[in-house]
Amino acid sequence: MSQAAWLDDAAPRAMTFAELAPLAHDFASLSLGECLERECMLLADSDGARYFVTSEPLDELLCIWASHRIPGRFTIVHTHPADLKALLSRLEAR
């Protein structure tokens, strides 16, 4: 996948559950329903950096969809499918 204007990093970054869990959920661009349906989420750190989290970072169609749904810049982050499921489950429980 070529570098796009909305993408902060040229290659997907890997993050663990422990790194992702403290980040804030950003539902302004992606609803919880969309996150559950597409198995992804948008998180933000305290500095405002945003992370599009998926267990399939090389899924070009998902990344293109995200680029149309999420305004501004973000980094694609890869996490283990079990970690993503745990993060999404925590949101559902709220």
C-alpha positions as CSV (number, residue, x, y, z in Angstrom):
1,M,0.0,0.0,0.0
2,S,1.5,3.4,-0.9
3,Q,1.8,6.2,1.6
4,A,-1.4,8.4,1.7
5,A,-1.8,11.9,2.9
6,W,-4.0,10.8,5.8
7,L,-1.5,8.2,7.0
8,D,1.1,9.1,9.6
9,D,3.4,6.1,9.1
10,A,4.4,4.3,5.9
11,A,4.2,0.9,7.6
12,P,1.7,-0.4,10.1
13,R,2.8,-0.3,13.7
14,A,2.3,-3.1,16.2
15,M,0.9,-2.4,19.7
16,T,0.0,-4.7,22.5
17,F,-3.2,-4.7,24.6
18,A,-1.2,-3.0,27.5
19,E,-0.2,-0.2,25.2
20,L,-3.7,0.3,23.7
21,A,-5.9,-0.1,26.8
22,P,-5.1,3.3,28.3
23,L,-5.8,5.2,25.1
24,A,-9.1,7.0,24.7
25,H,-11.8,5.7,22.3
26,D,-12.7,8.2,19.5
27,F,-16.2,7.6,18.4
28,A,-16.5,10.9,16.6
29,S,-15.6,9.3,13.3
30,L,-16.3,5.6,13.9
31,S,-19.3,4.4,15.8
32,L,-19.1,1.4,18.2
33,G,-21.4,-0.5,15.7
34,E,-18.9,0.2,12.9
35,C,-16.0,-0.9,15.0
36,L,-17.7,-4.1,16.0
37,E,-18.8,-4.9,12.4
38,R,-15.4,-4.2,10.9
39,E,-13.3,-5.4,13.8
40,C,-11.4,-2.2,14.2
41,M,-11.3,0.9,16.4
42,L,-10.0,4.4,16.5
43,L,-8.0,5.4,19.6
44,A,-6.3,8.6,20.6
45,D,-3.5,9.4,23.1
46,S,-3.2,12.4,25.4
47,D,-1.2,14.3,22.7
48,G,-4.0,13.9,20.2
49,A,-2.3,11.3,18.0
50,R,-4.9,8.9,16.6
51,Y,-4.5,5.2,15.9
52,F,-6.7,3.1,13.6
53,V,-6.4,-0.3,15.3
54,T,-7.0,-3.5,13.4
55,S,-5.8,-7.1,13.4
56,E,-5.6,-7.0,9.6
57,P,-3.4,-3.9,8.8
58,L,-2.7,-5.0,5.3
59,D,-6.4,-5.2,4.4
60,E,-6.3,-2.4,1.8
61,L,-10.1,-2.1,1.6
62,L,-10.4,-1.6,5.3
63,C,-7.7,1.0,5.3
64,I,-9.2,2.8,2.4
65,W,-12.6,2.7,4.1
66,A,-11.0,4.2,7.3
67,S,-9.4,6.9,5.2
68,H,-12.8,8.0,4.0
69,R,-14.4,7.8,7.5
70,I,-11.7,9.4,9.6
71,P,-10.8,13.0,9.0
72,G,-7.2,14.1,9.4
73,R,-4.2,12.0,10.0
74,F,-3.9,8.7,11.9
75,T,-1.5,5.8,12.2
76,I,-2.5,2.3,11.3
77,V,-1.8,0.0,14.2
78,H,-1.8,-3.8,14.2
79,T,-2.7,-5.8,17.3
80,H,-3.3,-9.4,17.9
81,P,-6.9,-10.5,17.1
82,A,-7.4,-11.6,20.8
83,D,-6.3,-8.1,22.0
84,L,-8.6,-6.3,19.6
85,K,-11.5,-8.6,20.7
86,A,-10.7,-7.8,24.3
87,L,-10.7,-4.1,23.6
88,L,-14.0,-4.2,21.7
89,S,-15.6,-6.4,24.4
90,R,-14.7,-3.8,27.1
91,L,-16.5,-1.1,25.0
92,E,-19.5,-3.3,24.6
93,A,-19.7,-3.9,28.3
94,R,-19.9,-0.1,29.0
